[in-house]
């Protein structure tokens, strides 16, 4: 019966999440009470009794809000609570069993499930790749710009190795400029595909202003 099958899958997956929470909690030598307190301090109270029931496999479902707050309280990525230990297989959807690598790839948006012949998620995954590239380019620019400023400050403040610091500043500035150029091109591509561009740091706002 389809309804019974869905219920069994929901219960089984919830048990997996509960077992993962318990594994991560014990690894950190936390009590259930301490974990519940951490959740409360993060702004979303989770009753100790509900956590205990989840860990003991006495619940048939878990809310996404609960999953996220517990993951944060444990200091682990949510994927760690949604996937089995290394080497195990998981029924990621009713009747769809995958290994750990396949489960991670589908959950983090890098690949479809093995049985997804039509690959209906191809477009969203492409959008996700652009967003990840954007995040990485902003991080690269930030790191290089700071390194350039630090090297230039050292060159201005000391006679020793001044030329070496100037050269380091020049190299880092060039790398920052390259990241900025790639970021500008990426945002043009995102707008052309009608993908909302993430907000830029104040130092990079000019990338959008020059296109207006």
Biotite code that builds the C-alpha atoms (Angstrom):
import biotite.structure as struc

atoms = struc.array([
    struc.Atom([0.000, 0.000, 0.000], chain_id="A", res_id=1, res_name="UNK", atom_name="CA", element="C"),
    struc.Atom([1.499, 3.350, -1.073], chain_id="A", res_id=2, res_name="UNK", atom_name="CA", element="C"),
    struc.Atom([0.364, 5.187, 2.071], chain_id="A", res_id=3, res_name="UNK", atom_name="CA", element="C"),
    struc.Atom([1.866, 2.574, 4.352], chain_id="A", res_id=4, res_name="UNK", atom_name="CA", element="C"),
    struc.Atom([5.085, 2.578, 2.307], chain_id="A", res_id=5, res_name="UNK", atom_name="CA", element="C"),
    struc.Atom([5.475, 6.342, 2.697], chain_id="A", res_id=6, res_name="UNK", atom_name="CA", element="C"),
    struc.Atom([4.862, 6.093, 6.428], chain_id="A", res_id=7, res_name="UNK", atom_name="CA", element="C"),
    struc.Atom([7.456, 3.348, 6.781], chain_id="A", res_id=8, res_name="UNK", atom_name="CA", element="C"),
    struc.Atom([10.003, 5.375, 4.832], chain_id="A", res_id=9, res_name="UNK", atom_name="CA", element="C"),
    struc.Atom([9.317, 8.519, 6.878], chain_id="A", res_id=10, res_name="UNK", atom_name="CA", element="C"),
    struc.Atom([9.730, 6.568, 10.105], chain_id="A", res_id=11, res_name="UNK", atom_name="CA", element="C"),
    struc.Atom([12.897, 4.838, 8.909], chain_id="A", res_id=12, res_name="UNK", atom_name="CA", element="C"),
    struc.Atom([14.505, 8.092, 7.788], chain_id="A", res_id=13, res_name="UNK", atom_name="CA", element="C"),
    struc.Atom([13.581, 9.797, 11.033], chain_id="A", res_id=14, res_name="UNK", atom_name="CA", element="C"),
    struc.Atom([15.258, 6.942, 12.912], chain_id="A", res_id=15, res_name="UNK", atom_name="CA", element="C"),
    struc.Atom([18.402, 7.539, 10.844], chain_id="A", res_id=16, res_name="UNK", atom_name="CA", element="C"),
    struc.Atom([18.374, 11.238, 11.758], chain_id="A", res_id=17, res_name="UNK", atom_name="CA", element="C"),
    struc.Atom([17.876, 10.400, 15.422], chain_id="A", res_id=18, res_name="UNK", atom_name="CA", element="C"),
    struc.Atom([20.734, 7.891, 15.409], chain_id="A", res_id=19, res_name="UNK", atom_name="CA", element="C"),
    struc.Atom([23.004, 10.484, 13.760], chain_id="A", res_id=20, res_name="UNK", atom_name="CA", element="C"),
    struc.Atom([22.100, 13.091, 16.362], chain_id="A", res_id=21, res_name="UNK", atom_name="CA", element="C"),
    struc.Atom([22.899, 10.647, 19.136], chain_id="A", res_id=22, res_name="UNK", atom_name="CA", element="C"),
    struc.Atom([26.211, 9.684, 17.495], chain_id="A", res_id=23, res_name="UNK", atom_name="CA", element="C"),
    struc.Atom([27.287, 13.300, 17.137], chain_id="A", res_id=24, res_name="UNK", atom_name="CA", element="C"),
    struc.Atom([26.124, 14.179, 20.657], chain_id="A", res_id=25, res_name="UNK", atom_name="CA", element="C"),
    struc.Atom([28.004, 11.325, 22.285], chain_id="A", res_id=26, res_name="UNK", atom_name="CA", element="C"),
    struc.Atom([31.105, 12.126, 20.245], chain_id="A", res_id=27, res_name="UNK", atom_name="CA", element="C"),
    struc.Atom([31.080, 15.563, 21.854], chain_id="A", res_id=28, res_name="UNK", atom_name="CA", element="C"),
    struc.Atom([30.227, 14.139, 25.290], chain_id="A", res_id=29, res_name="UNK", atom_name="CA", element="C"),
    struc.Atom([27.087, 16.213, 25.541], chain_id="A", res_id=30, res_name="UNK", atom_name="CA", element="C"),
    struc.Atom([24.026, 15.274, 27.544], chain_id="A", res_id=31, res_name="UNK", atom_name="CA", element="C"),
    struc.Atom([20.587, 15.477, 25.952], chain_id="A", res_id=32, res_name="UNK", atom_name="CA", element="C"),
    struc.Atom([19.831, 18.285, 28.391], chain_id="A", res_id=33, res_name="UNK", atom_name="CA", element="C"),
    struc.Atom([22.901, 20.246, 27.284], chain_id="A", res_id=34, res_name="UNK", atom_name="CA", element="C"),
    struc.Atom([21.986, 19.835, 23.627], chain_id="A", res_id=35, res_name="UNK", atom_name="CA", element="C"),
    struc.Atom([18.454, 21.041, 24.329], chain_id="A", res_id=36, res_name="UNK", atom_name="CA", element="C"),
    struc.Atom([19.897, 24.060, 26.156], chain_id="A", res_id=37, res_name="UNK", atom_name="CA", element="C"),
    struc.Atom([22.099, 24.884, 23.170], chain_id="A", res_id=38, res_name="UNK", atom_name="CA", element="C"),
    struc.Atom([19.065, 24.772, 20.874], chain_id="A", res_id=39, res_name="UNK", atom_name="CA", element="C"),
    struc.Atom([17.202, 27.158, 23.162], chain_id="A", res_id=40, res_name="UNK", atom_name="CA", element="C"),
    struc.Atom([20.156, 29.555, 23.276], chain_id="A", res_id=41, res_name="UNK", atom_name="CA", element="C"),
    struc.Atom([20.128, 29.623, 19.471], chain_id="A", res_id=42, res_name="UNK", atom_name="CA", element="C"),
    struc.Atom([16.550, 30.888, 19.499], chain_id="A", res_id=43, res_name="UNK", atom_name="CA", element="C"),
    struc.Atom([14.537, 27.726, 18.829], chain_id="A", res_id=44, res_name="UNK", atom_name="CA", element="C"),
    struc.Atom([13.673, 25.654, 21.912], chain_id="A", res_id=45, res_name="UNK", atom_name="CA", element="C"),
    struc.Atom([13.675, 21.888, 21.463], chain_id="A", res_id=46, res_name="UNK", atom_name="CA", element="C"),
    struc.Atom([12.325, 19.944, 24.400], chain_id="A", res_id=47, res_name="UNK", atom_name="CA", element="C"),
    struc.Atom([14.697, 17.474, 26.013], chain_id="A", res_id=48, res_name="UNK", atom_name="CA", element="C"),
    struc.Atom([11.989, 14.798, 25.870], chain_id="A", res_id=49, res_name="UNK", atom_name="CA", element="C"),
    struc.Atom([11.520, 15.318, 22.117], chain_id="A", res_id=50, res_name="UNK", atom_name="CA", element="C"),
    struc.Atom([15.269, 14.987, 21.535], chain_id="A", res_id=51, res_name="UNK", atom_name="CA", element="C"),
    struc.Atom([15.384, 11.827, 23.637], chain_id="A", res_id=52, res_name="UNK", atom_name="CA", element="C"),
    struc.Atom([12.457, 10.293, 21.741], chain_id="A", res_id=53, res_name="UNK", atom_name="CA", element="C"),
    struc.Atom([14.109, 11.174, 18.440], chain_id="A", res_id=54, res_name="UNK", atom_name="CA", element="C"),
    struc.Atom([17.378, 9.523, 19.430], chain_id="A", res_id=55, res_name="UNK", atom_name="CA", element="C"),
    struc.Atom([15.576, 6.423, 20.699], chain_id="A", res_id=56, res_name="UNK", atom_name="CA", element="C"),
    struc.Atom([13.621, 5.944, 17.461], chain_id="A", res_id=57, res_name="UNK", atom_name="CA", element="C"),
    struc.Atom([10.285, 6.745, 19.072], chain_id="A", res_id=58, res_name="UNK", atom_name="CA", element="C"),
    struc.Atom([9.303, 9.433, 16.573], chain_id="A", res_id=59, res_name="UNK", atom_name="CA", element="C"),
    struc.Atom([8.124, 9.056, 12.972], chain_id="A", res_id=60, res_name="UNK", atom_name="CA", element="C"),
    struc.Atom([8.981, 12.520, 11.688], chain_id="A", res_id=61, res_name="UNK", atom_name="CA", element="C"),
    struc.Atom([11.268, 15.487, 12.330], chain_id="A", res_id=62, res_name="UNK", atom_name="CA", element="C"),
    struc.Atom([10.698, 19.102, 11.287], chain_id="A", res_id=63, res_name="UNK", atom_name="CA", element="C"),
    struc.Atom([13.251, 20.787, 9.045], chain_id="A", res_id=64, res_name="UNK", atom_name="CA", element="C"),
    struc.Atom([13.491, 23.658, 11.562], chain_id="A", res_id=65, res_name="UNK", atom_name="CA", element="C"),
    struc.Atom([14.305, 21.163, 14.293], chain_id="A", res_id=66, res_name="UNK", atom_name="CA", element="C"),
    struc.Atom([16.907, 19.450, 12.128], chain_id="A", res_id=67, res_name="UNK", atom_name="CA", element="C"),
    struc.Atom([18.651, 22.730, 11.301], chain_id="A", res_id=68, res_name="UNK", atom_name="CA", element="C"),
    struc.Atom([18.777, 24.022, 14.867], chain_id="A", res_id=69, res_name="UNK", atom_name="CA", element="C"),
    struc.Atom([20.103, 20.709, 16.194], chain_id="A", res_id=70, res_name="UNK", atom_name="CA", element="C"),
    struc.Atom([22.767, 20.632, 13.480], chain_id="A", res_id=71, res_name="UNK", atom_name="CA", element="C"),
    struc.Atom([23.866, 24.126, 14.469], chain_id="A", res_id=72, res_name="UNK", atom_name="CA", element="C"),
    struc.Atom([23.816, 23.218, 18.158], chain_id="A", res_id=73, res_name="UNK", atom_name="CA", element="C"),
    struc.Atom([26.046, 20.222, 17.410], chain_id="A", res_id=74, res_name="UNK", atom_name="CA", element="C"),
    struc.Atom([28.303, 22.271, 15.146], chain_id="A", res_id=75, res_name="UNK", atom_name="CA", element="C"),
    struc.Atom([27.888, 19.926, 12.169], chain_id="A", res_id=76, res_name="UNK", atom_name="CA", element="C"),
    struc.Atom([26.582, 20.421, 8.625], chain_id="A", res_id=77, res_name="UNK", atom_name="CA", element="C"),
    struc.Atom([22.915, 19.352, 8.297], chain_id="A", res_id=78, res_name="UNK", atom_name="CA", element="C"),
    struc.Atom([24.031, 16.740, 5.758], chain_id="A", res_id=79, res_name="UNK", atom_name="CA", element="C"),
    struc.Atom([25.769, 14.894, 8.584], chain_id="A", res_id=80, res_name="UNK", atom_name="CA", element="C"),
    struc.Atom([22.371, 14.286, 10.156], chain_id="A", res_id=81, res_name="UNK", atom_name="CA", element="C"),
    struc.Atom([20.673, 13.323, 6.883], chain_id="A", res_id=82, res_name="UNK", atom_name="CA", element="C"),
    struc.Atom([23.097, 10.671, 5.697], chain_id="A", res_id=83, res_name="UNK", atom_name="CA", element="C"),
    struc.Atom([24.315, 7.389, 7.161], chain_id="A", res_id=84, res_name="UNK", atom_name="CA", element="C"),
    struc.Atom([27.814, 6.708, 8.480], chain_id="A", res_id=85, res_name="UNK", atom_name="CA", element="C"),
    struc.Atom([30.506, 6.094, 5.854], chain_id="A", res_id=86, res_name="UNK", atom_name="CA", element="C"),
    struc.Atom([29.956, 2.874, 3.928], chain_id="A", res_id=87, res_name="UNK", atom_name="CA", element="C"),
    struc.Atom([26.251, 2.478, 4.678], chain_id="A", res_id=88, res_name="UNK", atom_name="CA", element="C"),
    struc.Atom([23.428, 2.771, 2.163], chain_id="A", res_id=89, res_name="UNK", atom_name="CA", element="C"),
    struc.Atom([20.306, 4.836, 2.674], chain_id="A", res_id=90, res_name="UNK", atom_name="CA", element="C"),
    struc.Atom([16.783, 4.823, 1.283], chain_id="A", res_id=91, res_name="UNK", atom_name="CA", element="C"),
    struc.Atom([16.936, 8.472, 0.311], chain_id="A", res_id=92, res_name="UNK", atom_name="CA", element="C"),
    struc.Atom([13.370, 8.419, -1.070], chain_id="A", res_id=93, res_name="UNK", atom_name="CA", element="C"),
    struc.Atom([10.658, 5.762, -0.870], chain_id="A", res_id=94, res_name="UNK", atom_name="CA", element="C"),
    struc.Atom([12.032, 2.817, -2.837], chain_id="A", res_id=95, res_name="UNK", atom_name="CA", element="C"),
    struc.Atom([15.201, 4.674, -3.903], chain_id="A", res_id=96, res_name="UNK", atom_name="CA", element="C"),
    struc.Atom([18.350, 3.343, -2.240], chain_id="A", res_id=97, res_name="UNK", atom_name="CA", element="C"),
    struc.Atom([21.740, 5.011, -2.730], chain_id="A", res_id=98, res_name="UNK", atom_name="CA", element="C"),
    struc.Atom([25.225, 4.870, -1.321], chain_id="A", res_id=99, res_name="UNK", atom_name="CA", element="C"),
    struc.Atom([26.701, 7.655, 0.779], chain_id="A", res_id=100, res_name="UNK", atom_name="CA", element="C"),
    struc.Atom([28.411, 9.428, -2.128], chain_id="A", res_id=101, res_name="UNK", atom_name="CA", element="C"),
    struc.Atom([25.229, 9.493, -4.220], chain_id="A", res_id=102, res_name="UNK", atom_name="CA", element="C"),
    struc.Atom([23.163, 10.705, -1.279], chain_id="A", res_id=103, res_name="UNK", atom_name="CA", element="C"),
    struc.Atom([25.579, 13.557, -0.546], chain_id="A", res_id=104, res_name="UNK", atom_name="CA", element="C"),
    struc.Atom([25.716, 14.568, -4.212], chain_id="A", res_id=105, res_name="UNK", atom_name="CA", element="C"),
    struc.Atom([21.935, 14.794, -4.498], chain_id="A", res_id=106, res_name="UNK", atom_name="CA", element="C"),
    struc.Atom([21.433, 16.570, -1.183], chain_id="A", res_id=107, res_name="UNK", atom_name="CA", element="C"),
    struc.Atom([24.106, 19.210, -1.866], chain_id="A", res_id=108, res_name="UNK", atom_name="CA", element="C"),
    struc.Atom([22.948, 19.756, -5.435], chain_id="A", res_id=109, res_name="UNK", atom_name="CA", element="C"),
    struc.Atom([25.978, 18.499, -7.340], chain_id="A", res_id=110, res_name="UNK", atom_name="CA", element="C"),
    struc.Atom([24.398, 15.480, -9.074], chain_id="A", res_id=111, res_name="UNK", atom_name="CA", element="C"),
    struc.Atom([21.024, 13.831, -9.707], chain_id="A", res_id=112, res_name="UNK", atom_name="CA", element="C"),
    struc.Atom([19.904, 10.617, -8.099], chain_id="A", res_id=113, res_name="UNK", atom_name="CA", element="C"),
    struc.Atom([20.985, 7.506, -10.046], chain_id="A", res_id=114, res_name="UNK", atom_name="CA", element="C"),
    struc.Atom([17.393, 6.684, -11.039], chain_id="A", res_id=115, res_name="UNK", atom_name="CA", element="C"),
    struc.Atom([16.629, 10.226, -12.291], chain_id="A", res_id=116, res_name="UNK", atom_name="CA", element="C"),
    struc.Atom([16.814, 9.490, -16.017], chain_id="A", res_id=117, res_name="UNK", atom_name="CA", element="C"),
    struc.Atom([15.132, 12.758, -17.062], chain_id="A", res_id=118, res_name="UNK", atom_name="CA", element="C"),
    struc.Atom([17.373, 14.789, -14.724], chain_id="A", res_id=119, res_name="UNK", atom_name="CA", element="C"),
    struc.Atom([14.667, 17.342, -13.959], chain_id="A", res_id=120, res_name="UNK", atom_name="CA", element="C"),
    struc.Atom([16.994, 19.066, -11.501], chain_id="A", res_id=121, res_name="UNK", atom_name="CA", element="C"),
    struc.Atom([19.638, 20.014, -14.089], chain_id="A", res_id=122, res_name="UNK", atom_name="CA", element="C"),
    struc.Atom([18.598, 23.688, -14.311], chain_id="A", res_id=123, res_name="UNK", atom_name="CA", element="C"),
    struc.Atom([18.441, 24.279, -10.537], chain_id="A", res_id=124, res_name="UNK", atom_name="CA", element="C"),
    struc.Atom([21.822, 22.579, -10.108], chain_id="A", res_id=125, res_name="UNK", atom_name="CA", element="C"),
    struc.Atom([23.308, 24.851, -12.777], chain_id="A", res_id=126, res_name="UNK", atom_name="CA", element="C"),
    struc.Atom([21.938, 27.853, -10.872], chain_id="A", res_id=127, res_name="UNK", atom_name="CA", element="C"),
    struc.Atom([23.412, 26.502, -7.654], chain_id="A", res_id=128, res_name="UNK", atom_name="CA", element="C"),
    struc.Atom([26.829, 26.148, -9.309], chain_id="A", res_id=129, res_name="UNK", atom_name="CA", element="C"),
    struc.Atom([26.710, 29.805, -10.357], chain_id="A", res_id=130, res_name="UNK", atom_name="CA", element="C"),
    struc.Atom([25.810, 30.864, -6.827], chain_id="A", res_id=131, res_name="UNK", atom_name="CA", element="C"),
    struc.Atom([28.660, 28.792, -5.398], chain_id="A", res_id=132, res_name="UNK", atom_name="CA", element="C"),
    struc.Atom([31.086, 30.273, -7.920], chain_id="A", res_id=133, res_name="UNK", atom_name="CA", element="C"),
    struc.Atom([29.876, 33.740, -6.931], chain_id="A", res_id=134, res_name="UNK", atom_name="CA", element="C"),
    struc.Atom([30.476, 33.034, -3.262], chain_id="A", res_id=135, res_name="UNK", atom_name="CA", element="C"),
    struc.Atom([33.965, 31.706, -3.992], chain_id="A", res_id=136, res_name="UNK", atom_name="CA", element="C"),
    struc.Atom([34.931, 34.681, -6.158], chain_id="A", res_id=137, res_name="UNK", atom_name="CA", element="C"),
    struc.Atom([33.820, 37.146, -3.480], chain_id="A", res_id=138, res_name="UNK", atom_name="CA", element="C"),
    struc.Atom([35.857, 35.194, -0.920], chain_id="A", res_id=139, res_name="UNK", atom_name="CA", element="C"),
    struc.Atom([38.879, 35.150, -3.250], chain_id="A", res_id=140, res_name="UNK", atom_name="CA", element="C"),
    struc.Atom([38.623, 38.885, -3.925], chain_id="A", res_id=141, res_name="UNK", atom_name="CA", element="C"),
    struc.Atom([38.290, 39.637, -0.211], chain_id="A", res_id=142, res_name="UNK", atom_name="CA", element="C"),
    struc.Atom([41.347, 37.564, 0.706], chain_id="A", res_id=143, res_name="UNK", atom_name="CA", element="C"),
    struc.Atom([43.509, 39.004, -2.072], chain_id="A", res_id=144, res_name="UNK", atom_name="CA", element="C"),
    struc.Atom([42.443, 42.596, -1.447], chain_id="A", res_id=145, res_name="UNK", atom_name="CA", element="C"),
    struc.Atom([43.266, 42.271, 2.246], chain_id="A", res_id=146, res_name="UNK", atom_name="CA", element="C"),
    struc.Atom([46.606, 40.634, 1.470], chain_id="A", res_id=147, res_name="UNK", atom_name="CA", element="C"),
    struc.Atom([47.444, 43.469, -0.929], chain_id="A", res_id=148, res_name="UNK", atom_name="CA", element="C"),
    struc.Atom([46.553, 46.109, 1.663], chain_id="A", res_id=149, res_name="UNK", atom_name="CA", element="C"),
    struc.Atom([48.624, 44.351, 4.332], chain_id="A", res_id=150, res_name="UNK", atom_name="CA", element="C"),
    struc.Atom([51.645, 44.024, 2.063], chain_id="A", res_id=151, res_name="UNK", atom_name="CA", element="C"),
    struc.Atom([51.391, 47.672, 0.992], chain_id="A", res_id=152, res_name="UNK", atom_name="CA", element="C"),
    struc.Atom([51.175, 48.787, 4.618], chain_id="A", res_id=153, res_name="UNK", atom_name="CA", element="C"),
    struc.Atom([54.331, 46.820, 5.419], chain_id="A", res_id=154, res_name="UNK", atom_name="CA", element="C"),
    struc.Atom([56.080, 48.402, 2.446], chain_id="A", res_id=155, res_name="UNK", atom_name="CA", element="C"),
    struc.Atom([55.079, 51.867, 3.646], chain_id="A", res_id=156, res_name="UNK", atom_name="CA", element="C"),
    struc.Atom([56.079, 51.280, 7.255], chain_id="A", res_id=157, res_name="UNK", atom_name="CA", element="C"),
    struc.Atom([59.495, 49.658, 6.937], chain_id="A", res_id=158, res_name="UNK", atom_name="CA", element="C"),
    struc.Atom([62.685, 50.050, 4.984], chain_id="A", res_id=159, res_name="UNK", atom_name="CA", element="C"),
    struc.Atom([63.607, 46.389, 5.331], chain_id="A", res_id=160, res_name="UNK", atom_name="CA", element="C"),
    struc.Atom([62.437, 44.292, 2.378], chain_id="A", res_id=161, res_name="UNK", atom_name="CA", element="C"),
    struc.Atom([60.385, 47.243, 1.089], chain_id="A", res_id=162, res_name="UNK", atom_name="CA", element="C"),
    struc.Atom([60.674, 46.210, -2.532], chain_id="A", res_id=163, res_name="UNK", atom_name="CA", element="C"),
    struc.Atom([59.663, 42.662, -1.722], chain_id="A", res_id=164, res_name="UNK", atom_name="CA", element="C"),
    struc.Atom([56.567, 43.915, 0.097], chain_id="A", res_id=165, res_name="UNK", atom_name="CA", element="C"),
    struc.Atom([55.729, 46.215, -2.811], chain_id="A", res_id=166, res_name="UNK", atom_name="CA", element="C"),
    struc.Atom([55.971, 43.280, -5.190], chain_id="A", res_id=167, res_name="UNK", atom_name="CA", element="C"),
    struc.Atom([53.767, 41.169, -2.945], chain_id="A", res_id=168, res_name="UNK", atom_name="CA", element="C"),
    struc.Atom([51.202, 43.986, -2.851], chain_id="A", res_id=169, res_name="UNK", atom_name="CA", element="C"),
    struc.Atom([51.291, 44.232, -6.640], chain_id="A", res_id=170, res_name="UNK", atom_name="CA", element="C"),
    struc.Atom([50.790, 40.486, -7.094], chain_id="A", res_id=171, res_name="UNK", atom_name="CA", element="C"),
    struc.Atom([47.908, 40.314, -4.616], chain_id="A", res_id=172, res_name="UNK", atom_name="CA", element="C"),
    struc.Atom([46.279, 43.390, -6.141], chain_id="A", res_id=173, res_name="UNK", atom_name="CA", element="C"),
    struc.Atom([46.498, 41.794, -9.574], chain_id="A", res_id=174, res_name="UNK", atom_name="CA", element="C"),
    struc.Atom([44.875, 38.617, -8.292], chain_id="A", res_id=175, res_name="UNK", atom_name="CA", element="C"),
    struc.Atom([42.126, 40.659, -6.639], chain_id="A", res_id=176, res_name="UNK", atom_name="CA", element="C"),
    struc.Atom([41.517, 42.515, -9.894], chain_id="A", res_id=177, res_name="UNK", atom_name="CA", element="C"),
    struc.Atom([41.278, 39.200, -11.764], chain_id="A", res_id=178, res_name="UNK", atom_name="CA", element="C"),
    struc.Atom([38.730, 37.858, -9.271], chain_id="A", res_id=179, res_name="UNK", atom_name="CA", element="C"),
    struc.Atom([36.774, 41.110, -9.604], chain_id="A", res_id=180, res_name="UNK", atom_name="CA", element="C"),
    struc.Atom([36.728, 40.775, -13.385], chain_id="A", res_id=181, res_name="UNK", atom_name="CA", element="C"),
    struc.Atom([35.491, 37.191, -13.208], chain_id="A", res_id=182, res_name="UNK", atom_name="CA", element="C"),
    struc.Atom([32.850, 38.216, -10.679], chain_id="A", res_id=183, res_name="UNK", atom_name="CA", element="C"),
    struc.Atom([31.566, 40.983, -12.951], chain_id="A", res_id=184, res_name="UNK", atom_name="CA", element="C"),
    struc.Atom([31.299, 38.539, -15.852], chain_id="A", res_id=185, res_name="UNK", atom_name="CA", element="C"),
    struc.Atom([29.524, 35.989, -13.666], chain_id="A", res_id=186, res_name="UNK", atom_name="CA", element="C"),
    struc.Atom([26.919, 38.518, -12.551], chain_id="A", res_id=187, res_name="UNK", atom_name="CA", element="C"),
    struc.Atom([26.227, 39.417, -16.184], chain_id="A", res_id=188, res_name="UNK", atom_name="CA", element="C"),
    struc.Atom([25.646, 35.722, -16.894], chain_id="A", res_id=189, res_name="UNK", atom_name="CA", element="C"),
    struc.Atom([23.363, 35.362, -13.873], chain_id="A", res_id=190, res_name="UNK", atom_name="CA", element="C"),
    struc.Atom([21.247, 38.339, -14.868], chain_id="A", res_id=191, res_name="UNK", atom_name="CA", element="C"),
    struc.Atom([20.990, 37.027, -18.425], chain_id="A", res_id=192, res_name="UNK", atom_name="CA", element="C"),
    struc.Atom([19.600, 33.778, -16.996], chain_id="A", res_id=193, res_name="UNK", atom_name="CA", element="C"),
    struc.Atom([17.251, 35.733, -14.708], chain_id="A", res_id=194, res_name="UNK", atom_name="CA", element="C"),
    struc.Atom([19.009, 34.479, -11.589], chain_id="A", res_id=195, res_name="UNK", atom_name="CA", element="C"),
    struc.Atom([18.950, 36.840, -8.618], chain_id="A", res_id=196, res_name="UNK", atom_name="CA", element="C"),
    struc.Atom([22.485, 38.028, -7.882], chain_id="A", res_id=197, res_name="UNK", atom_name="CA", element="C"),
    struc.Atom([23.618, 37.953, -4.242], chain_id="A", res_id=198, res_name="UNK", atom_name="CA", element="C"),
    struc.Atom([24.406, 41.234, -2.518], chain_id="A", res_id=199, res_name="UNK", atom_name="CA", element="C"),
    struc.Atom([27.955, 42.505, -2.946], chain_id="A", res_id=200, res_name="UNK", atom_name="CA", element="C"),
    struc.Atom([30.332, 43.849, -0.295], chain_id="A", res_id=201, res_name="UNK", atom_name="CA", element="C"),
    struc.Atom([30.331, 47.674, -0.262], chain_id="A", res_id=202, res_name="UNK", atom_name="CA", element="C"),
    struc.Atom([33.772, 47.703, -1.919], chain_id="A", res_id=203, res_name="UNK", atom_name="CA", element="C"),
    struc.Atom([32.364, 45.900, -4.965], chain_id="A", res_id=204, res_name="UNK", atom_name="CA", element="C"),
    struc.Atom([29.081, 47.765, -5.437], chain_id="A", res_id=205, res_name="UNK", atom_name="CA", element="C"),
    struc.Atom([30.590, 49.528, -8.453], chain_id="A", res_id=206, res_name="UNK", atom_name="CA", element="C"),
    struc.Atom([30.346, 46.274, -10.396], chain_id="A", res_id=207, res_name="UNK", atom_name="CA", element="C"),
    struc.Atom([26.588, 46.753, -10.614], chain_id="A", res_id=208, res_name="UNK", atom_name="CA", element="C"),
    struc.Atom([26.600, 50.541, -10.890], chain_id="A", res_id=209, res_name="UNK", atom_name="CA", element="C"),
    struc.Atom([28.662, 50.493, -14.073], chain_id="A", res_id=210, res_name="UNK", atom_name="CA", element="C"),
    struc.Atom([26.087, 48.241, -15.750], chain_id="A", res_id=211, res_name="UNK", atom_name="CA", element="C"),
    struc.Atom([23.138, 50.534, -15.046], chain_id="A", res_id=212, res_name="UNK", atom_name="CA", element="C"),
])
